[in-house]
Amino acid sequence: MPAGDKFTIGTLLIAAFIMILNETIMNVALQPLMVEFQVGETTIQWLTTAFMLTLATVIPTTGYLMQRFSLRTVFTIAMVLFSLGTAIAAAAFGFPMLLVGRIVQAAGTAMMLPLLMTTTLTLVPLQRRGVVMGNISIVISVAPATGPALSGLILHIADWRFLFLMILPIALVALVLGRPRLDSSPGVKGGGLSVPSLLLSVPGFAGVVYGISQLGGGHGEGAGVDETVEAGVDVVALVVLIVGVLFLAAFTWLQIRLQKGGNPLLNLSPFRYTMFTRSLLMMLLMMIALFGAIIMLPLFLQQVRGLDTLQTGLLMLPGGVLMALLAPIVGRLYDRVGPKPLVVPGASLLVIALFLMSLLSPDSSIWAVLGLHLVLSFGLACLFTPAFTTAMNPLPQPLYSHGSAVLNTLQQLAAAVGTALLVTVLGLGAAAATARGLDPDAAAVEGFRTAFRTAAVMSLGTLALGLTLRATKAGEAEGGDPAEHGRPDQGQAAPAAAH
């Protein structure tokens, strides 16, 4: 691969990493921000909920944006929005201003991962994609895992504003260096934006993400077990979720109709590729496990083992570092041996680690917790790169942007599902233990065990799907005629780099 292409992808990787890191960097900061802005838990949670809602709303439009406009234009818009939102957040003198900054940040973040994947698939030959997709998996999996650890370290020595001041210069440098390298050729003419699709997608995706994230009473990071039990199921969130599902059903139906002769906002043709669909399902289960661990383990360490936020962050950090170190190695192995020899051991380790976490107790050694987290991280590292690469490899070039948009949209839904589901199971498990006469501390432990067992059972699906994966050639249609997937009216992706 030419050095210029490597520089282009490297710049995009750095930009995407700080954006995804920023998604979870606020988790540890919520408590001090509640004190500074004199707001309650329900209000402060909007700093994370609004970020997720914006991602879920904007990501489905990125497939259209990257075919309608040049990659340079999309990159510029994404980085300007992210940098502007970061500056607003760093300068915030009140909660509303900080919330606006987070929303603007999220709008830029939503465009970056599909842009990174589309550029990579366009520039990198099939036989080298494993290595490069390994680097992308660092962004997808390691950045959110290290966000809480990094924020804990920063908050221990500096003001919360440095969470944003730290990443703003990096974002600006990435904008300056990356913009000239991306292709400026105009996108496909014609094929205007489907306004009905947009009107259905916004309440659909936002409603589903909000409803799922709030089902447990709006508690996620920082919520106590007792609070989760008392909150129960939020009726408003349930109604919003049902309405969101209905809008999504109508959105899906409309996209299928538009693919026959119109201009779909989100092309669903990638689902006709068997390996794309299987890998996507596996990734969704992996994201539930990943985000469940990000939520459950810190809660366990703080509420059961009594660690503070800094100690918790430091204990979680080695797992993120291990995933970062393994990702390029797994990518090179994928190029040699394909997906199955990697995903089967990885999924097995995932199931084993989560099951053993369900056996943790107040007397469990911190070293045992660290060891289990490292095993979990090792398993996830063996899964992410093969799953991403196997999903995207069979797609023809016209579907790169839409395939990456589908992947990233559903990942956000899976992250919301993983968080809400396991927090709710945690509360229900604790409530059931209390009903059996256990004291609050013992009931809390039982709740965590139930949550980890649930994650382990769901991860069995990852293993089952991993057994069915195989390497495919680029553009190999497994669910229909290749011509159906690369129709001229869907547009051709522009070359990613200007040479």
DOPANU-127378 format. One record per residue (C-alpha): z, y, x. Coordinates in steps of 0.2 Angstrom, whole numbers, plus 5000, padded with zeros to 4 digits. Example, Ala and Ser with C-alpha at 12.3 -4.5 7.8 and 13.67 -1.06 7.14 Angstrom:
BEGIN
503949785062503649955068
REM end
This chain:
BEGIN
500050005000499550175007500950285014500650415001500850294987502450244994503050424996502550454977503550304971505050334982505150514975505050444957506350314961507550454968507250564953507550414940509050354949510050524948509450534930510050364925511650384935511950544925511950444909513650354913514350484925515250574911516250414905517750444917517750634914517950634895519850634896520050794907518650874897519650844881521150944889520051084896519051114880520551074868519450954858519850784851519150614856517950614841517250774847517150734866516250574863514750674858514350704876513850524878513350494860512150644859511450594876511050414869510350484853509150604862508550454873508250354858507250494850506150544864505750384873504650314859503450464861503250444880501850314878500850454868501350594880500750494896499050464888498750634881499350734896499250714915500550624924500950774934501250874918502350744911503350734928503550924929504150934911505350794913506150864930506151044923507150994908508350884917508651024930508851154917510051044907511051004923511151194927511751234909513051094910513751154927513951324920514651284903516051394898516351294882516051124874514551174864513651244880514051074889513350974874511751074874511551044893511850854890510450854877509250944887509650824902509250674891507550744885507050744903507850574907506850494893505250534901505650474918505750284917504150254908503350374920504050274935503450104928501750164923501450244940502150094949501049974939499450084942499750094961500449934966499449774967500049624958500549524973501749664979502449714962504049604964504649714979504349874970505049824954506549764963506849944968506550004950507949874945509049974956508750124945508950024929510549914933511449994948511350174943512350154926513550034935513950154949514050314938515850284933516450244950515550394958516250514944518050444947517950484966517250664962518550704949519950644961519450774974518450914964518150994947517150914934515751034937515350954953514750804943513250914939513151024955513050864965511450804957510550974954509951004971509250824972508350854956507551014962506950934979506250784969505250904958504551004973504150844983503450734969502450854959500950884971500850694973500550644955498750644948498350804938496850734929496950774910497450644898496350564885495550694873495650664854496950554845498150684840500050654837500450554822501650674813502150534800502650424814503650554823504550594806504950414804505450374822506750514824507950464810507550284813507950264832509350404831510050324816510150144823510850204840512150324831512650194818512850054831513850164844515050224830515350054820516950024829517650194824516750294837517750224851516950174867517450234884519250274885519750204868521250104867521449934859522649994846521450144841519950024839520949904828521650044817519850124816519049974809517249984804516650164801515850164783514850324787514150244803513650084793512750184780511850284794511350114803510650044787509650204784509050204802508450014800507450064785506650204794506250094808505449964797504350094789503950164807503449984813502349954798501450124801501150084819500349914814499250004802498750144814498350014828496849964817495950124818497150274820498250334834499950254834501450344842502050184850500750044852501549884848500149774856501249724871502149604859500549504858500949444876502049304876502849334893503149514888504049464872505149334880505649444895506049584884507249474874508049414890508249594896509049644879510349514881510649564900510849744895512149694882513049594896512949734909513549874897514849764890515549734907515449914911516549954896517649794895518149774913518749964916519749944899520549784905520949854922521750014915522549954899523149774905523249794924523849974924522550044936522050224936520250294935520050304954520650134957519550064943518050154950518350094967518549914961516849924951515950004965515549844976514649764962513449904961513249904979512849724979511549734966510749874976510649774992509949614983508649704972507349714986507649544992507549474974505849564973505149484988505649314983504849344966503249384974503349214983504149094970503949174953505249204940506049034935506848994952507749164951508249184933508949014930510249024944510549214939510849174921511949034925513049144936513049274922513749144909515049074922515649244927515849304909516749144904517949154918518349334914518849274897520249184906520949344915522849384911524049524916524549414931522749394937522449454955521449614957520449514970520049384957519349524946518349594960517649424964517149394946516349564945515349524961514749354954514249444938513249574948512449444959511849354943511149514936510249554952509349394951508849434933508249614932506849614944506049454938506249504919505449674922504049614932503649464921503649574906502449704913501249604924500149524910499849694902498149784904498149954911497950044894499549974889500650014904501350174896501650094879502449934887503650034897504050144882504449994872505549924886506550074888506750114870507449944866508549944882509450104874509750004858510349854868511549964877512250034861512349864853513249794869514549934869514849934850514849754848516049704862517249854858517249794840517549614844518949674856519849754842519549614830520249484842521749594845522049614827521949424824523149394838524349524831524249434814524749274822526349364828525949404846526649564853525449714856525249674875524849494872523749544858522749664869522449524882521849404868520649544862519849554879519749364881518849364864517649494869517149414886516949244877515749334865514749404879514649234888514049154872512649284870512149264889511749084885510249154877509749234893509749064901508748984887507449114888507349114907506948924907505248974898504649114909503149094921502149214932500549284923499049374930498749554926497849574909498149394904498149394885499249254879499349304860497549364857495949434863496149544878494949664870496149694856497449754869496349874879495349964865494550124871495350224857497050184864496550274880496550234898497950264910497450394923497650354942499450394947499250474963498150614970497350554986
REM end
